[in-house]
Amino acid sequence: MQDFQDILPLKKGYVEKLKELEIETNKLAGLSKDVAEKECMYRESKAKAYLKLLADDQKVTVISTLAAGKTAEHRLVFKIAEGVLRAARENIKRIHSNVEAYRTLISIAKAEVNIR
C-alpha cells in the first residue's frame, strides 16, 4: 500500500497544472481580443494620419514616414500587447509540458505498483 501512496502527490500536481492550464487558456482569449483591438486602433490612427498629411499637401515620398512617426505611440501599445500575448502562449506551452511530464510520471508509478 505504501507504493500506491507515492502516486497521490503526483496526481495532486497533475490536477493543479490542469487547473493552471485552464486559467491561462481563458486569459489567452482576452489577450487575443486586446491585441486585435489595439492593432485596429493603431491601423486606424495610421490611416487617419496618412490621409491628413495627404490633405495637407505633404510630399508623397515622406507621408508614410511622417504617419509612422505620428502613430508611434499606438504602434508601441500594439507591439507590447503582442508581446504579452506571445508570452502567454509560451506559458501555456510550458504548462502543457508539465502536464505531459506528470502523466508520464503517474504512468511509470502505476506500472511499478502493478509490477510489485
PyMOL commands that set and color helices and strands:
alter all, ss='L'
color gray80, all
select helices_A, chain A and resi 2-5+7-55+60-70+72-115
alter helices_A, ss='H'
color red, helices_A
deselect
rebuild
show_as cartoon
